[in-house]
Amino acid sequence: MDDDEDMFEWEARTRSRLTDPSTSHEAAASVMHKMTKIRREVLHYFVRRQWMTDLDLQTHFEHHGSTYRTRRSELTEMGYIADSGAKQVQSGSNRIVWTITELGKKAANLFPIE
């Protein structure tokens, strides 16, 4: 961890906490750039829709836990999905509208849904 990097940023980037054992850090690093089935599903859904909120994503996949939001977050870290800068009010809350990037569209061609 760099001196300029705070603990929150480091944990968000690595998907593990500083207090986790070394095996957790190794596991987090090993899966960060793999294109899992759920990541591919989310990526392809973004290709079809072009933009959506996390609530739209949860509704589409009929899953209201964090699984699909986390995959969207990972795809965002990979540069495949980005914050559009727009907000949408849903269920009484302002929500970020996410959009597919050009890199994300190219990745979708490389990683078909099996």
Secondary structure by P-SEA (a helix, b strand, c coil): ccccccaaaaaaaacccccccaaaaaaaaaacccccaaaaaaaaaaaaaccccaaaaaaaaccccaaaaaaaaaaaaacccccccbbbbcccbbbbbbbbcaaaaaaaaacccc
